[in-house]
Amino acid sequence: MTELSQERRLVTSIPGPKSQELMARKVAAVPSGVGVTLPVFVTRAGGGVLEDVDGNSLIDFGSGIAVTSVGNSAEAVVRRATAQLADFTHTCFMVTPYEGYVEVAEQLNELTPGDHEKRTALFNSGAEAVENAVKIARAYTKRTAVVVFDHGYHGRTNLTMALTAKNMPYKEGFGPFAPEVYRVPLAYGYRWLTGAENCAEEAAAQAIDMITKQVGAENVAAIVIEPIAGEGGFIEPAKGFLPKIVEFAKANGIVFVADEIQTGFCRTGQWFACEDEGIVPDLITTAKGIAGGLPLAAVTGRAEIMDAAHVGGLGGTYGGNPVACAAALGAIETMKELDLNARARRIEEVMKGRLLAMQEKLADSATVNIGEVRGRGGMIAVELVEPGTKNPNAAATAALAKACHAAGLVVLTCGTYGNVLRFLPPLVIGEDLLNEGLDIIEGAFARV
């Protein structure tokens, strides 16, 4: 494959005529429930760009929702996956196993926080990983209740929809949901009523009080939380909140599960986001960035907890597919060789510097204010509000995303209130493209 030029290039309007034709075919062939953020059909991608069927080259600040952290066609991923494809595509690990699965498990046991003995089981998707973490925690504790948090997102299966906080579009019309799921407050500093300085202490106290009174700590199998809430708006829980929740879980025999599906694998400038406050989870779920774009997910955790499920109780036909395992080994190789943690920290430095300047410039805007710039590493967001208030400004957020798309920059929105622009550039993106993307964002703010 010829090397993809790392430049933005617009030769048609966005979407172009060929993408529009393909979109018409999509509408006729695919159910409307499968939405599309930006209807440009990609033919090639890599580094920090996506090339579409019309010959446009767009800057990528989405990474397929934090999946292609090493790029869309990383050399080690392609090389290892291609070699595996030539050998065999599948045998089912539960029927006749293969070394690749074991090697990925060994790498995850080594890379995840904590020096205790660990085990790893492989699955296909983030939701599947979370669901299996709950199964494992229930098997270990012999309890049933699961505690989750406001603004959390954990997937689209029946159980993980129950775990997810936001109704639309994830849960609307799809109930009834799995029982024995309880939701408690998250330390969302920007929106904490008594102020960010009180947030960690008060939110932890409220959460623990609700668990104790409404559920009973002795009934809780697992507490499941994202160290940075992803779909909820890239919310970093106020410092001190997570350690208090971990301490409560430990004191009450509750399995603490860190959902690192969006935050893991160098995305936040560390291998895993929970390392930021020195948290060692009992179980950690991973997916997205794990395999350079191939479907793979994992649950890694304390050996005694992971071994609690009976033989045959964990698995799945495609879980730990050999090609996906080869890709994961290539992705981890790339992360180590290129020091993508350092790259992520540099992305944060560049992006936050520019975005904070935009926040200041927009302070007197009559249309939109940036309420907060937040996030870590290559996981950065701006929360948009109505001028002079903290009222969510979802309309401006949608308009800004549309303006960025038209200019050839892929951005995503998120947030419980639909008012957060989130940025997830590939960690291998060039700094020139990163700054050009930020120029586009600044120009979109000026227009909107």
ZINOR-V452496 format. One record per residue. OMEGA is omega in whole degrees, 0 to 359 (* if undefined). Layout:
OMEGA  OMEGA
//
This chain:
177  184  183  180  184  179  173  181  178  179  174  169  180  358  178  184  180  176  179  177  180  178  177  177  178  181  182  188  188  181  184  177  175  184  178  180  183  189  170  184  190  175  178  179  177  182  179  184  173  179  185  185  180  180  175  176  186  173  187  173  181  181  181  186  173  182  188  180  179  186  185  182  181  187  183  178  182  182  183  180  179  179  179  177  181  180  173  183  189  166  191  184  182  179  176  188  182  190  185  179  182  181  177  179  179  180  181  177  181  188  185  186  176  180  177  178  185  171  177  171  184  182  187  188  179  180  180  178  180  180  179  175  178  177  183  180  178  179  183  186  188  177  186  189  177  179  177  191  172  176  182  173  183  176  188  173  185  180  185  169  177  180  183  185  192  182  186  9  195  189  187  175  186  182  3  184  181  180  175  175  185  185  181  184  172  180  182  190  184  184  179  191  182  177  184  183  180  195  186  183  185  181  179  180  179  181  182  178  180  179  184  186  189  185  188  183  183  179  187  176  187  165  184  182  170  178  165  182  186  181  181  176  181  182  171  177  180  183  181  181  183  177  179  179  178  180  178  180  182  182  186  176  181  178  179  184  173  176  183  184  178  188  188  174  171  186  184  181  172  179  179  187  183  177  184  178  176  183  175  182  173  175  177  179  180  176  176  187  189  192  173  177  176  184  178  177  183  164  179  180  181  186  184  178  181  182  183  179  181  179  183  182  179  176  183  187  185  186  182  178  186  179  178  177  178  178  179  178  176  179  180  175  180  180  180  185  183  184  184  172  178  178  180  180  177  176  179  181  181  186  182  177  181  185  177  175  177  178  180  182  183  185  182  181  177  185  185  171  168  181  181  168  185  179  180  176  179  181  190  181  170  175  186  184  176  186  175  182  169  179  181  181  183  182  179  180  178  181  179  178  180  180  178  180  181  181  176  177  178  173  180  173  175  178  178  182  178  187  181  170  182  184  183  182  171  184  178  182  176  184  177  178  178  180  177  176  178  174  180  178  180  178  179  176  181  181  185  *
//
